[in-house]
Amino acid sequence: MTDVLRVELRERIAVLTLDRPGVLNAIGTATTDRLGEVLDELREDDRVRALVLVGAGRCFSAGADLAEIESFTAAYQFREFVGRLTSVGRALQHHPKPSVAALHGFAFGGGLELALACDLRVAERGTRLGLPEMKLGVLPGAGGTQRLPRLIPPAVARQMILTGEPIDADRAYGLGLVNELAEGGGALAAAEALAVRLAAGAPLALAAGKRLIDEGLRMELDAAIAYERETVSVLFTSEDREEGLKAFRDRRPGDFRGA
């Protein structure tokens, strides 16, 4: 199982590489299980402040492993398969440490669904992003129909989902689906640089910021602002807040400890 995912620690970031280039990083049960285990382990790893998700070889991921899916003989098997991918997406979205997807080649189907669950996305120019499940007579089942219209205009998401047709990285950047563009071969380096900037932040504030954005979007505005006020009031008591103010006065980067 460990063959399907490589984990490398670099400058307070963990680079997680989908490592099945021979099958275009198709995502099967072994991949979702291993990725879920790694995300759980990294929650408590103080050496890591941010995550980067990337694919080996010529693309980020072609999507779910169709060879494994074709072996299913009952709907419950497919439901369990999709459930594992959904759980990994949830683990990424709600992970206390921010994540950046580094996209190149193409990110289709379940691969794009994983990227949508990350906090930020970097893509090389020419990368194609799509949810082609409609062309197979099904639909995205691991968050694609829900996360995509929350990230880009619903009318564009509707077209992508109902036609199965992809968009390129430049259009995705214009829509806000991709945060940064990179030239050919530069997605990983750009994602790592972005992750290093994230990792420089205070861990408690990073985790709280993720929660405020995700949970606040589901609330009425007044309730969300009240939730924000209570959250930042708690952060005021942290050692990192004291360090941040001291670093500002000293005109130096903060040395945040997550306390």
C-alpha positions as a LaTeX table, in Angstrom:
\begin{tabular}{lrrr}
\hline
Residue & $x$ (\AA) & $y$ (\AA) & $z$ (\AA) \\
\hline
Met1 & 0.00 & 0.00 & 0.00 \\
Thr2 & 2.84 & 2.43 & 0.71 \\
Asp3 & 3.86 & 2.31 & $-3.01$ \\
Val4 & 0.88 & 4.44 & $-4.04$ \\
Leu5 & 1.85 & 7.53 & $-2.03$ \\
Arg6 & 5.21 & 9.13 & $-1.32$ \\
Val7 & 5.63 & 11.43 & 1.67 \\
Glu8 & 8.54 & 13.89 & 1.94 \\
Leu9 & 9.13 & 16.53 & 4.60 \\
Arg10 & 10.65 & 19.82 & 3.40 \\
Glu11 & 10.90 & 23.13 & 5.29 \\
Arg12 & 7.91 & 22.52 & 7.57 \\
Ile13 & 5.79 & 21.24 & 4.70 \\
Ala14 & 4.82 & 17.67 & 3.79 \\
Val15 & 4.76 & 16.87 & 0.08 \\
Leu16 & 2.31 & 14.04 & $-0.63$ \\
Thr17 & 2.83 & 12.54 & $-4.08$ \\
Leu18 & 0.22 & 10.35 & $-5.74$ \\
Asp19 & 2.62 & 7.75 & $-7.10$ \\
Arg20 & 0.98 & 5.53 & $-9.70$ \\
Pro21 & 2.31 & 7.19 & $-12.87$ \\
Gly22 & 1.86 & 4.02 & $-14.92$ \\
Val23 & $-1.93$ & 4.38 & $-14.58$ \\
Leu24 & $-1.96$ & 8.19 & $-14.54$ \\
Asn25 & $-2.27$ & 8.23 & $-10.75$ \\
Ala26 & $-5.69$ & 6.60 & $-10.86$ \\
Ile27 & $-7.16$ & 6.70 & $-7.37$ \\
Gly28 & $-8.13$ & 3.33 & $-5.95$ \\
Thr29 & $-8.81$ & 1.91 & $-2.52$ \\
Ala30 & $-5.10$ & 1.57 & $-1.71$ \\
Thr31 & $-4.53$ & 5.25 & $-2.46$ \\
Thr32 & $-7.49$ & 6.54 & $-0.44$ \\
Asp33 & $-6.65$ & 4.30 & 2.52 \\
Arg34 & $-3.00$ & 5.34 & 2.57 \\
Leu35 & $-3.77$ & 9.03 & 2.08 \\
Gly36 & $-6.26$ & 8.89 & 4.93 \\
Glu37 & $-3.67$ & 7.30 & 7.21 \\
Val38 & $-1.04$ & 9.91 & 6.33 \\
Leu39 & $-3.42$ & 12.81 & 6.90 \\
Asp40 & $-4.26$ & 11.41 & 10.34 \\
Glu41 & $-0.56$ & 11.06 & 11.20 \\
Leu42 & 0.23 & 14.60 & 10.06 \\
Arg43 & $-2.43$ & 16.17 & 12.27 \\
Glu44 & $-0.19$ & 15.69 & 15.30 \\
Asp45 & 3.20 & 16.10 & 13.60 \\
Asp46 & 4.63 & 19.39 & 14.86 \\
Arg47 & 7.32 & 19.35 & 12.20 \\
Val48 & 4.67 & 19.97 & 9.53 \\
Arg49 & 2.76 & 23.25 & 9.15 \\
Ala50 & 1.35 & 22.88 & 5.60 \\
Leu51 & 0.67 & 20.18 & 3.00 \\
Val52 & 1.27 & 19.93 & $-0.75$ \\
Leu53 & $-0.55$ & 17.32 & $-2.86$ \\
Val54 & 1.00 & 16.50 & $-6.24$ \\
Gly55 & 0.94 & 13.72 & $-8.83$ \\
Ala56 & 3.92 & 11.80 & $-10.23$ \\
Gly57 & 4.55 & 11.51 & $-13.96$ \\
Arg58 & 2.62 & 13.28 & $-16.69$ \\
Cys59 & $-0.45$ & 14.38 & $-14.74$ \\
Phe60 & $-1.95$ & 15.09 & $-11.34$ \\
Ser61 & $-4.55$ & 12.33 & $-11.64$ \\
Ala62 & $-6.85$ & 10.85 & $-14.28$ \\
Gly63 & $-9.46$ & 10.22 & $-11.58$ \\
Ala64 & $-10.90$ & 7.15 & $-9.91$ \\
Asp65 & $-9.41$ & 3.76 & $-10.77$ \\
Leu66 & $-11.81$ & 2.48 & $-13.45$ \\
Ala67 & $-10.20$ & $-0.97$ & $-13.43$ \\
Glu68 & $-11.12$ & $-1.36$ & $-9.77$ \\
Ile69 & $-14.60$ & 0.05 & $-10.33$ \\
Glu70 & $-15.24$ & $-2.35$ & $-13.22$ \\
Ser71 & $-14.60$ & $-5.26$ & $-10.84$ \\
Phe72 & $-17.58$ & $-4.28$ & $-8.67$ \\
Thr73 & $-20.69$ & $-6.42$ & $-8.99$ \\
Ala74 & $-23.02$ & $-4.53$ & $-6.63$ \\
Ala75 & $-23.95$ & $-0.91$ & $-5.97$ \\
Tyr76 & $-22.86$ & $-1.12$ & $-2.32$ \\
Gln77 & $-19.25$ & $-1.76$ & $-3.44$ \\
Phe78 & $-19.25$ & 1.42 & $-5.48$ \\
Arg79 & $-20.90$ & 3.30 & $-2.60$ \\
Glu80 & $-18.11$ & 2.16 & $-0.25$ \\
Phe81 & $-15.46$ & 3.09 & $-2.83$ \\
Val82 & $-16.90$ & 6.59 & $-3.25$ \\
Gly83 & $-17.31$ & 6.85 & 0.52 \\
Arg84 & $-13.57$ & 6.32 & 1.05 \\
Leu85 & $-12.71$ & 9.04 & $-1.46$ \\
Thr86 & $-15.27$ & 11.35 & 0.13 \\
Ser87 & $-13.76$ & 10.74 & 3.57 \\
Val88 & $-10.29$ & 11.65 & 2.32 \\
Gly89 & $-11.64$ & 14.84 & 0.78 \\
Arg90 & $-13.30$ & 15.70 & 4.09 \\
Ala91 & $-10.03$ & 15.01 & 5.91 \\
Leu92 & $-8.20$ & 17.40 & 3.60 \\
Gln93 & $-10.81$ & 20.13 & 3.87 \\
His94 & $-11.02$ & 19.97 & 7.66 \\
His95 & $-7.33$ & 19.26 & 8.31 \\
Pro96 & $-5.88$ & 21.81 & 10.77 \\
Lys97 & $-2.95$ & 22.37 & 8.41 \\
Pro98 & $-3.57$ & 24.19 & 5.12 \\
Ser99 & $-3.10$ & 22.31 & 1.87 \\
Val100 & $-2.07$ & 23.25 & $-1.66$ \\
Ala101 & $-2.72$ & 21.09 & $-4.73$ \\
Ala102 & $-0.02$ & 21.27 & $-7.44$ \\
Leu103 & $-1.72$ & 20.48 & $-10.76$ \\
His104 & $-0.13$ & 19.59 & $-14.07$ \\
Gly105 & $-1.18$ & 17.69 & $-17.18$ \\
Phe106 & $-4.75$ & 17.07 & $-16.14$ \\
Ala107 & $-6.84$ & 16.69 & $-13.02$ \\
Phe108 & $-10.00$ & 14.77 & $-13.82$ \\
Gly109 & $-12.83$ & 13.21 & $-11.85$ \\
Gly110 & $-11.78$ & 12.00 & $-8.43$ \\
Gly111 & $-8.41$ & 13.67 & $-8.90$ \\
Leu112 & $-10.03$ & 17.06 & $-9.31$ \\
Glu113 & $-12.31$ & 16.29 & $-6.36$ \\
Leu114 & $-9.21$ & 15.83 & $-4.19$ \\
Ala115 & $-7.80$ & 19.13 & $-5.48$ \\
Leu116 & $-11.12$ & 20.87 & $-4.75$ \\
Ala117 & $-10.86$ & 19.68 & $-1.13$ \\
Cys118 & $-7.47$ & 21.40 & $-0.75$ \\
Asp119 & $-7.40$ & 24.98 & 0.50 \\
Leu120 & $-5.50$ & 26.36 & $-2.50$ \\
Arg121 & $-4.57$ & 25.21 & $-6.00$ \\
Val122 & $-1.61$ & 25.96 & $-8.27$ \\
Ala123 & $-1.65$ & 24.81 & $-11.90$ \\
Glu124 & 0.77 & 24.79 & $-14.80$ \\
Arg125 & $-0.45$ & 26.56 & $-17.90$ \\
Gly126 & $-2.08$ & 24.03 & $-20.22$ \\
Thr127 & $-3.38$ & 21.85 & $-17.40$ \\
Arg128 & $-6.94$ & 20.63 & $-17.97$ \\
Leu129 & $-9.41$ & 20.37 & $-15.09$ \\
Gly130 & $-12.66$ & 18.50 & $-15.42$ \\
Leu131 & $-15.34$ & 16.22 & $-14.06$ \\
Pro132 & $-15.97$ & 13.81 & $-16.98$ \\
Glu133 & $-18.22$ & 11.36 & $-15.11$ \\
Met134 & $-21.30$ & 12.35 & $-17.14$ \\
Lys135 & $-19.62$ & 10.81 & $-20.19$ \\
Leu136 & $-19.52$ & 7.50 & $-18.30$ \\
Gly137 & $-23.19$ & 7.67 & $-17.39$ \\
Val138 & $-22.61$ & 8.64 & $-13.77$ \\
Leu139 & $-21.81$ & 11.80 & $-11.80$ \\
Pro140 & $-19.02$ & 12.99 & $-9.51$ \\
Gly141 & $-19.69$ & 11.32 & $-6.17$ \\
Ala142 & $-16.94$ & 12.54 & $-3.84$ \\
Gly143 & $-17.84$ & 16.19 & $-3.46$ \\
Gly144 & $-17.49$ & 17.40 & $-7.04$ \\
Thr145 & $-21.10$ & 18.47 & $-7.55$ \\
Gln146 & $-21.02$ & 20.36 & $-4.24$ \\
Arg147 & $-17.53$ & 21.88 & $-3.92$ \\
Leu148 & $-17.18$ & 23.07 & $-7.51$ \\
Pro149 & $-20.26$ & 25.39 & $-7.50$ \\
Arg150 & $-19.06$ & 26.80 & $-4.18$ \\
Leu151 & $-15.72$ & 27.76 & $-5.71$ \\
Ile152 & $-16.72$ & 29.10 & $-9.14$ \\
Pro153 & $-19.89$ & 30.61 & $-10.63$ \\
Pro154 & $-22.64$ & 27.97 & $-10.40$ \\
Ala155 & $-23.51$ & 28.33 & $-14.08$ \\
Val156 & $-19.96$ & 27.40 & $-15.09$ \\
Ala157 & $-19.88$ & 24.51 & $-12.62$ \\
Arg158 & $-23.21$ & 23.32 & $-13.99$ \\
Gln159 & $-21.83$ & 23.27 & $-17.52$ \\
Met160 & $-18.70$ & 21.38 & $-16.47$ \\
Ile161 & $-20.69$ & 18.78 & $-14.54$ \\
Leu162 & $-23.53$ & 18.29 & $-17.02$ \\
Thr163 & $-21.34$ & 18.18 & $-20.15$ \\
Gly164 & $-18.30$ & 16.50 & $-18.62$ \\
Glu165 & $-16.11$ & 18.91 & $-20.58$ \\
Pro166 & $-12.91$ & 20.26 & $-18.99$ \\
Ile167 & $-11.54$ & 23.79 & $-18.78$ \\
Asp168 & $-7.91$ & 24.82 & $-19.03$ \\
Ala169 & $-5.76$ & 26.30 & $-16.29$ \\
Asp170 & $-5.95$ & 29.85 & $-17.62$ \\
Arg171 & $-9.74$ & 29.85 & $-17.51$ \\
Ala172 & $-9.68$ & 28.15 & $-14.10$ \\
Tyr173 & $-7.40$ & 30.93 & $-12.86$ \\
Gly174 & $-9.75$ & 33.58 & $-14.23$ \\
Leu175 & $-12.66$ & 31.91 & $-12.41$ \\
Gly176 & $-10.73$ & 31.73 & $-9.13$ \\
Leu177 & $-10.58$ & 27.94 & $-9.12$ \\
Val178 & $-6.79$ & 28.11 & $-9.43$ \\
Asn179 & $-4.95$ & 30.54 & $-7.14$ \\
Glu180 & $-1.67$ & 30.74 & $-9.04$ \\
Leu181 & $-0.44$ & 29.79 & $-12.51$ \\
Ala182 & 2.98 & 28.30 & $-13.18$ \\
Glu183 & 4.90 & 27.71 & $-16.37$ \\
Gly184 & 5.52 & 24.17 & $-17.62$ \\
Gly185 & 7.21 & 22.01 & $-15.01$ \\
Gly186 & 6.79 & 24.64 & $-12.31$ \\
Ala187 & 3.63 & 23.61 & $-10.45$ \\
Leu188 & 5.34 & 21.78 & $-7.62$ \\
Ala189 & 7.90 & 24.53 & $-6.98$ \\
Ala190 & 5.15 & 27.17 & $-7.00$ \\
Ala191 & 2.97 & 25.09 & $-4.66$ \\
Glu192 & 5.88 & 24.52 & $-2.29$ \\
Ala193 & 6.66 & 28.25 & $-2.22$ \\
Leu194 & 3.02 & 29.00 & $-1.42$ \\
Ala195 & 2.97 & 26.28 & 1.26 \\
Val196 & 6.13 & 27.70 & 2.86 \\
Arg197 & 4.38 & 31.08 & 3.12 \\
Leu198 & 1.40 & 29.40 & 4.75 \\
Ala199 & 3.67 & 27.45 & 7.10 \\
Ala200 & 5.13 & 30.73 & 8.36 \\
Gly201 & 1.77 & 31.59 & 9.92 \\
Ala202 & 0.64 & 30.82 & 13.46 \\
Pro203 & $-0.71$ & 27.23 & 13.56 \\
Leu204 & $-3.65$ & 28.02 & 15.86 \\
Ala205 & $-4.69$ & 30.94 & 13.68 \\
Leu206 & $-4.32$ & 28.89 & 10.49 \\
Ala207 & $-6.58$ & 26.14 & 11.83 \\
Ala208 & $-9.08$ & 28.68 & 13.16 \\
Gly209 & $-9.10$ & 30.56 & 9.86 \\
Lys210 & $-9.95$ & 27.37 & 7.98 \\
Arg211 & $-12.82$ & 26.67 & 10.39 \\
Leu212 & $-14.17$ & 30.22 & 10.20 \\
Ile213 & $-14.29$ & 30.16 & 6.41 \\
Asp214 & $-15.82$ & 26.69 & 6.08 \\
Glu215 & $-18.33$ & 26.92 & 8.90 \\
Gly216 & $-19.10$ & 30.61 & 8.44 \\
Leu217 & $-20.23$ & 30.05 & 4.86 \\
Arg218 & $-23.01$ & 27.82 & 6.21 \\
Met219 & $-24.26$ & 30.45 & 8.68 \\
Glu220 & $-26.30$ & 33.62 & 8.45 \\
Leu221 & $-23.96$ & 36.61 & 8.24 \\
Asp222 & $-24.66$ & 37.96 & 11.74 \\
Ala223 & $-24.10$ & 34.54 & 13.31 \\
Ala224 & $-20.90$ & 34.05 & 11.31 \\
Ile225 & $-19.53$ & 37.42 & 12.43 \\
Ala226 & $-20.34$ & 36.56 & 16.05 \\
Tyr227 & $-18.53$ & 33.24 & 15.60 \\
Glu228 & $-15.57$ & 35.15 & 14.17 \\
Arg229 & $-15.50$ & 37.50 & 17.17 \\
Glu230 & $-15.47$ & 34.62 & 19.66 \\
Thr231 & $-12.77$ & 32.77 & 17.74 \\
Val232 & $-10.38$ & 35.71 & 17.54 \\
Ser233 & $-11.01$ & 36.47 & 21.21 \\
Val234 & $-9.77$ & 32.98 & 22.08 \\
Leu235 & $-6.71$ & 33.48 & 19.87 \\
Phe236 & $-5.94$ & 36.68 & 21.79 \\
Thr237 & $-4.98$ & 34.56 & 24.81 \\
Ser238 & $-2.44$ & 32.50 & 22.85 \\
Glu239 & 1.33 & 32.72 & 23.16 \\
Asp240 & 1.52 & 33.03 & 19.38 \\
Arg241 & $-0.46$ & 36.28 & 19.56 \\
Glu242 & 2.09 & 37.67 & 22.04 \\
Glu243 & 4.92 & 36.50 & 19.79 \\
Gly244 & 3.27 & 38.04 & 16.73 \\
Leu245 & 3.03 & 41.47 & 18.33 \\
Lys246 & 6.58 & 41.25 & 19.66 \\
Ala247 & 7.89 & 40.22 & 16.24 \\
Phe248 & 6.01 & 43.13 & 14.64 \\
Arg249 & 7.59 & 45.57 & 17.09 \\
Asp250 & 11.03 & 44.02 & 16.48 \\
Arg251 & 10.50 & 44.05 & 12.70 \\
Arg252 & 11.24 & 40.35 & 12.30 \\
Pro253 & 9.27 & 37.24 & 11.25 \\
Gly254 & 7.26 & 35.63 & 14.05 \\
Asp255 & 8.53 & 32.41 & 15.62 \\
Phe256 & 5.17 & 30.74 & 16.14 \\
Arg257 & 4.92 & 27.56 & 18.21 \\
Gly258 & 1.22 & 26.71 & 18.00 \\
Ala259 & 0.52 & 27.57 & 21.64 \\
\hline
\end{tabular}
